[in-house]
Amino acid sequence: MLNKNLKQGLVVALVVTVWLGATQAGAEKPVKLGSVAVKPLKVKLVEVKSVEVKLSTDLYQDAQLAKQKGVPIVVMFSQEGCAYCSIIREQFLKPMLRSGDYKNKAIIREVKIDSFEDVRNFDGKQVPSDELSTIHSAYLTPTVVIFDSKGRPHHRILGVTNEHYYGGELDDAIELAYRRINRAAVTKLSP
């Protein structure tokens, strides 16, 4: 004999199965299940635009763009095989780019410290990527550093202490750096 909770679970599963079948069959009319009529749900699929976090090999050029736009530069120092780097890239940086909300708020870049390629630093000098991470105190990955256009760090997030709070911390750090940069620009313009 089935207990009451199991019976209710089976009934719910049956209703969902019939509903899904009706929905996939494109039925416009409600499907009868005993005395219950189940309406199919119309679902509109939305295409998600593909974005990539740009790998930076020229922080000097990124800084010039940041200066023109009056925005900070968000740089994630990463390396191959870093699971937390993938989490930051996929769950935070790509959605930020995809949303468009940060287009005029920050330049978002990634530097792979194990690429063995030279990267042009903020001062214009070519530096091996692993040395660049040492210069900017990115000793572990992921390290996200928010710079101004002169290469001065405004905020640094080492690793991932809590995925649930990471987005808020990153967003707050970008907002604070953005305000500081623009407050400094306004101060320079004031008599």
C-alpha positions as CSV (number, residue, x, y, z in Angstrom):
1,M,0.0,0.0,0.0
2,L,1.4,3.4,-1.0
3,N,1.5,6.1,1.6
4,K,-0.3,9.4,1.1
5,N,2.7,11.5,0.2
6,L,3.9,9.1,-2.4
7,K,0.4,9.0,-4.0
8,Q,0.3,12.8,-4.1
9,G,3.7,12.8,-5.7
10,L,2.7,10.3,-8.4
11,V,-0.4,12.4,-9.2
12,V,1.6,15.6,-9.5
13,A,4.2,13.7,-11.7
14,L,1.3,12.4,-13.9
15,V,-0.2,15.9,-14.3
16,V,3.2,17.4,-15.2
17,T,3.9,14.6,-17.7
18,V,0.5,15.1,-19.4
19,W,1.0,18.9,-19.4
20,L,4.5,18.7,-20.9
21,G,3.2,16.3,-23.5
22,A,0.4,18.6,-24.4
23,T,2.8,21.6,-24.5
24,Q,5.3,19.9,-26.7
25,A,2.6,18.6,-29.0
26,G,1.6,22.2,-29.5
27,A,-1.9,21.7,-28.2
28,E,-3.9,24.9,-28.0
29,K,-6.8,23.5,-25.9
30,P,-6.6,22.3,-22.3
31,V,-5.9,18.6,-21.8
32,K,-8.4,16.8,-19.5
33,L,-7.0,14.7,-16.8
34,G,-10.0,13.2,-15.1
35,S,-12.0,16.2,-13.9
36,V,-9.0,18.6,-14.1
37,A,-8.2,20.6,-17.3
38,V,-4.5,21.4,-17.8
39,K,-3.7,24.3,-20.1
40,P,-0.4,24.1,-22.0
41,L,2.1,26.8,-21.3
42,K,3.3,28.9,-24.2
43,V,7.1,29.4,-23.9
44,K,9.0,31.9,-26.0
45,L,12.7,31.1,-26.3
46,V,15.1,34.0,-26.1
47,E,18.5,33.8,-27.8
48,V,21.3,34.6,-25.3
49,K,24.0,36.6,-26.9
50,S,27.4,35.1,-26.8
51,V,30.1,37.2,-25.1
52,E,33.7,36.6,-24.2
53,V,35.9,38.3,-21.7
54,K,38.6,40.0,-23.8
55,L,42.1,38.7,-23.1
56,S,44.3,41.7,-22.6
57,T,47.9,41.8,-24.0
58,D,48.0,45.6,-23.8
59,L,46.9,47.2,-20.5
60,Y,48.4,50.5,-21.7
61,Q,45.9,50.7,-24.5
62,D,43.1,49.6,-22.2
63,A,44.1,52.4,-19.9
64,Q,43.9,55.0,-22.7
65,L,40.4,53.8,-23.5
66,A,39.5,53.9,-19.8
67,K,40.8,57.5,-19.5
68,Q,38.6,58.5,-22.5
69,K,35.5,56.9,-21.1
70,G,36.2,57.9,-17.5
71,V,35.8,54.3,-16.2
72,P,37.9,51.8,-14.2
73,I,39.5,48.7,-15.7
74,V,38.5,45.4,-14.1
75,V,41.3,42.8,-14.7
76,M,40.9,39.2,-13.7
77,F,44.3,37.4,-13.4
78,S,43.7,33.8,-14.2
79,Q,45.4,30.6,-15.3
80,E,44.5,27.4,-17.1
81,G,42.8,24.7,-15.0
82,C,41.6,27.3,-12.4
83,A,38.1,26.2,-11.5
84,Y,37.3,29.4,-9.6
85,C,38.5,31.5,-12.6
86,S,35.9,29.7,-14.7
87,I,33.3,30.5,-12.1
88,I,34.2,34.2,-12.0
89,R,34.3,34.4,-15.8
90,E,31.0,32.5,-16.5
91,Q,28.9,33.5,-13.5
92,F,30.0,37.1,-13.1
93,L,32.1,38.7,-15.8
94,K,30.3,37.4,-18.9
95,P,26.8,38.2,-17.5
96,M,28.1,41.7,-16.8
97,L,29.2,42.1,-20.4
98,R,26.0,40.5,-21.7
99,S,23.8,42.8,-19.8
100,G,25.3,46.0,-21.3
101,D,24.9,47.7,-17.9
102,Y,28.7,48.0,-17.6
103,K,29.4,49.3,-21.1
104,N,29.9,52.8,-19.8
105,K,30.9,51.8,-16.3
106,A,34.0,49.6,-16.6
107,I,36.4,48.0,-19.1
108,I,36.5,44.2,-18.3
109,R,39.6,42.2,-19.2
110,E,41.4,39.0,-18.4
111,V,45.1,38.3,-18.1
112,K,46.3,34.7,-18.2
113,I,49.4,34.6,-16.0
114,D,50.5,31.2,-17.4
115,S,50.3,32.2,-21.1
116,F,54.0,32.9,-21.3
117,E,53.2,35.9,-23.5
118,D,54.4,39.5,-22.9
119,V,51.8,42.0,-21.8
120,R,52.2,45.7,-22.2
121,N,51.8,47.1,-18.7
122,F,50.1,50.4,-17.8
123,D,53.5,52.2,-18.1
124,G,53.9,51.0,-21.7
125,K,56.6,48.4,-20.9
126,Q,56.4,44.8,-22.2
127,V,56.4,42.4,-19.3
128,P,56.0,38.6,-19.2
129,S,52.5,37.7,-17.9
130,D,53.7,35.9,-14.8
131,E,55.8,38.8,-13.9
132,L,52.9,41.2,-14.5
133,S,50.9,39.2,-11.9
134,T,53.7,39.6,-9.4
135,I,53.9,43.4,-10.1
136,H,50.1,43.7,-9.4
137,S,50.2,41.3,-6.3
138,A,48.0,38.7,-8.1
139,Y,49.7,35.8,-6.4
140,L,46.8,33.4,-6.6
141,T,44.0,33.0,-9.1
142,P,41.6,34.3,-9.6
143,T,42.5,37.7,-8.4
144,V,40.4,40.6,-9.7
145,V,41.9,44.0,-9.5
146,I,40.1,47.2,-10.3
147,F,42.5,49.8,-11.7
148,D,42.2,53.5,-12.8
149,S,43.6,54.6,-16.1
150,K,47.0,55.3,-14.5
151,G,47.3,51.7,-13.3
152,R,46.6,52.4,-9.7
153,P,44.6,49.7,-8.0
154,H,41.4,50.8,-6.3
155,H,40.2,47.4,-5.1
156,R,41.5,43.8,-5.1
157,I,39.5,40.6,-4.7
158,L,41.6,37.6,-3.9
159,G,40.0,34.2,-4.8
160,V,36.4,33.4,-4.1
161,T,35.4,33.4,-0.4
162,N,31.7,33.1,-1.0
163,E,30.0,32.8,-4.5
164,H,26.8,34.2,-3.1
165,Y,28.3,37.5,-2.1
166,Y,31.0,37.8,-4.8
167,G,28.7,39.6,-7.3
168,G,27.8,42.2,-4.8
169,E,31.4,42.8,-3.7
170,L,32.5,43.1,-7.3
171,D,29.7,45.4,-8.2
172,D,30.3,47.6,-5.2
173,A,34.0,47.8,-5.9
174,I,33.3,48.8,-9.5
175,E,30.8,51.5,-8.4
176,L,33.2,52.9,-5.8
177,A,36.1,53.0,-8.3
178,Y,33.9,54.7,-10.9
179,R,32.8,57.3,-8.4
180,R,36.4,58.0,-7.3
181,I,37.6,58.4,-10.9
182,N,34.8,60.7,-11.9
183,R,35.0,62.7,-8.6
184,A,38.7,63.2,-9.3
185,A,37.9,64.4,-12.9
186,V,35.3,66.8,-11.6
187,T,37.8,68.1,-8.9
188,K,40.4,68.8,-11.6
189,L,37.8,70.8,-13.6
190,S,36.7,72.9,-10.7
191,P,38.4,76.3,-10.2
